[in-house]
Amino acid sequence: MSQPYLSLEAELHDAFWEAEDDGSEVRLMAAFLKKFPGKSLEIGSGSGRLMFPLLQLGFDLEGLELSKDMLALGKARAEQLGIELFVHEGDMSHWSNGQKFSSLLAPAFTLQLATDPERTLRHWRDLLEKTGGLYFTIFMPYAELMGDLPENEWYEDHQVTLADGRVGLLETRHRLDHAGQRLHREHRYSISNNPAVHHSRQTIRWFEHAEILELLGKCGFRADRFFLDFDESRVVKDPDQVDFDGILTYHATCL
């Protein structure tokens, strides 16, 4: 099963992302959706951080989310914004309602949370129309791999000031499994003036670029293009030979 965000992890998720991202992935997703007219599905749509701006731009988009807490936050936010929302509850590796989509969006490194990435990609292929498109991002955990972050020690991962003035804090401890290409994380979430602390665990699988290309081919996709760090102009043959932040975006089409 995939890994849902719960409690304070769900509540603080969007605030941490928004503090570091200026909406770059929304713009990239919007450009991608224009190439595939029709109904699309965002996998791991969460509480609507990326989905709502796309809906407001007029795209025909539904969501898929595993976490009940994220679903509740999204529903409340949609009501405040007056947005008509269609989000399905289910696991990205096997959910289906029999519908075919013109494109799938899997932003924010969602694929890396899958227990079985190959099975998950094959399932995504089954959710798409014959000429459907797939947009997804992954990242390489270079800070952990290069030792910039201490292994097996707690460190401050993110801190953000919320709209009400309180401070949200994420502390992380990680362990690397080099043979399995897995990053195991423990998280502590807290908010100032609130004694509650939410603990969670997360396992992220990392991939080399060549592995992604091979995996896409095995699962019925053709890789059309990829680029680095949310910058469409940063197209290289081998990302291992350049200096970048570790974020890779892929566009693929069904074979």
N, C-alpha and C positions, 0 to 999 in steps of 0.2 A: 504494500500500500504506500502511496505517496505520503508526504509529511505536512499536516495542516498547521496553520498558525492559530494559536489560541490565546485567550486572556490578554494580558498586557502586550504579548508579542504581536497580536493582531491589532490592538489599539495603537501601538507606536509604529507599526510597520510603515505606514504611508508618511508619517512625519519624518522619519529617518531618510527615506528616499527623497522626499521633496526638498530636504535641506541640502542635498548634494546634486540634484538633477534639475535642470532648467526646462524640462519638458522635451528634451531631445528625442527620446524614444517615441513619444507621441507623434512627433513630426515624421519620423522614419516609418512608423506603422501606418500613418495616414497616406504617405506616398505609396507604400506597398499595396494598401487596400484599393487604391485607384486602378491598379493593374488587374484586379480580380473582382469585377462587379458581381454583386449578389450578396447573399447572407454569409457572414463570417462568424467565427467562433474564437473568442479569446480564452485560452487555457490558463487557468490560475488567475482568474480576473480579480480575485481578492475583494476589496471593498470599493473597487471602481476607480482607483488612482489613474489608470491609463484608459480605461474603458469609457468613463464619463466624457472626457474631452472629445473622444472619437464619436460618440453618440451625438454630442452637441454640434459636431461638424457634419452630421447627416448620414453617417455610415450605418448600414444595416448590420448590427453587431449584437451577438448574444454572448453570454459568459458561461464558464464552467468553473466551479470552485468547490473544494473539498471541505473547507473550514466553516462550520456553522457560525462561529464568531465573526469571521470576515463577511459572511453572507448577511448577518444581522446589521453589521456596520454599513454595508453597501445599501441595504434596503432603506435604512434610516437616512442616509445621505441622499439617495435618489428622491425620497419624499421631500426633503428640504429643497432640492434643486428643481423639483417638478419634472423629473426624468422618468419616462416609462422604461422599466428595466426587465430584461429577460435573462435570468441567470439560473443555470441548472446546478444542482448539488450532486457531486459525484467525483470519482477518482479518474484522473486523466488517462490512466493506463487501460481502462476498460469501459468507461461510460459511453453510452450511445442511446439515442432515442429514435434511431432509424433514419434520421435526417442526414443529408449530404450537404456539405458546406463548400462555398467557392474558395475559401481560404481559411487557414488557421493561423492564429497569432500565439506564440509562446514566448513572451518577453521575460525580462527579469530573471533569466537563468533557470526557468521552470524545469526544463528537461533534465537538468542535473540533479533534481530531487527524486527522479524516478528510480524505483528499485531495480527495474530492468529496462534500461534505455532502448534496447533494440525492440523489445516487445512493445514498448510505448510508441516508438516511431512507426512500427507496422500498424498499430491501431489507429494512429493519426492518419496514416495513408488511407485506411478504410473509411474514415470520416469525411474524406474529401471527394469532390467530383473528379471526373477523369482528368480534367485539365486544371485541377486545383493547385493553389500555392501555399507554401509554408514559410512563415517568418519566425525565426527564433534567435535568441542570444544565449551565449555561454560565456564563462570567464575562466581564466587560468588563475589559480590562487598563488600568484608569484610572491606576495608578501610572506606567506607561510612557507612556501617552498624554498625561498632564498634566506629564510631565517630572520627577516625583518621584524616578524612578530614572534614572541617567545612561545615555544611549544610547551604544553602542559602547565602553563601559568596564566592566571587571570589577568586581563588587560582591558582598559576602556576602549570599546569598539566604536560606539557612537554616543553622542550627546546632542540633545536638541531642546530648545526652549519652545514650549507649546503656546498656543494662543492665549491661554489663561495665565501665563507667566510661570507655570510649573516647569520643571526640567525633567525630561525623559532620559534615562540612561540605559545603555546596553553594555554589559560586560561579557567577555567571551574567553573561553579556554578551548584550545584545539589540540588535536592529535592527528598526525599524518600516517596514512597507510600507503606507502609508495608503491608496493607491489600491486595493490588493488586499485591504485589511483583514486583514493577516497580521502576526503577531508572530514574528520569527525569533529563536530563543534558542540560545546555546551554553552548555553546562554543564560544570563541573569538579566531580567528586565525590571526596572523600577521607575517610579515617579516620585519626585520630591514631595514631602508632606503626606506621603502615603506609605504606611508600613508594609504593604503587600509587595512581595517579590515573586516574579514568575520565572520558573526554571524550565528550560526546554533543551532538547537535543536535536541535532540536525546532521545528516550525512549528505555530503555533496560529492558527486563523481566528477572528476575532471577528464578532459579529452584533449589529445593533440589534434591539430588541424587535419592531418592525414587520416586520423581515426574517424573524425566526423564525416569526411568525404566518403570513406569506405562504408560507414554505417548508413549514410543516406542512400547510397547505391543499393545496398543489401535490402533496404526497406521500401524500395520502389520510388525513390526520388532522384531527380537530377539537380545537382547543386548549380544554380545559375550564377551566383556571385556571393562574395563575402567581403567584409571590411572591418576595420578596427576602431574601437573606442567611439562608437556612434558617429563616425565621420565617414560618409560615403566616398570621400575622395581618397581615403587611406586603404587602397587595395594593393596587396603585396602577394608575391608567390609563396613566401614562407614566413609566417609570423614569428617563428622562432629566431629569425635572423634580424629582427628589428626591435627597437625599444618602444613598448606601448604599455598601456595600463592593464592589459589582459582581457579586455572585452572584445568578443567577436560576434558579429551579426551575420546570419546566413539567410539567403533567399533560395528557396528550392521549389521545384515544380514536379508534379506527379509524372512518372514515366508511363 
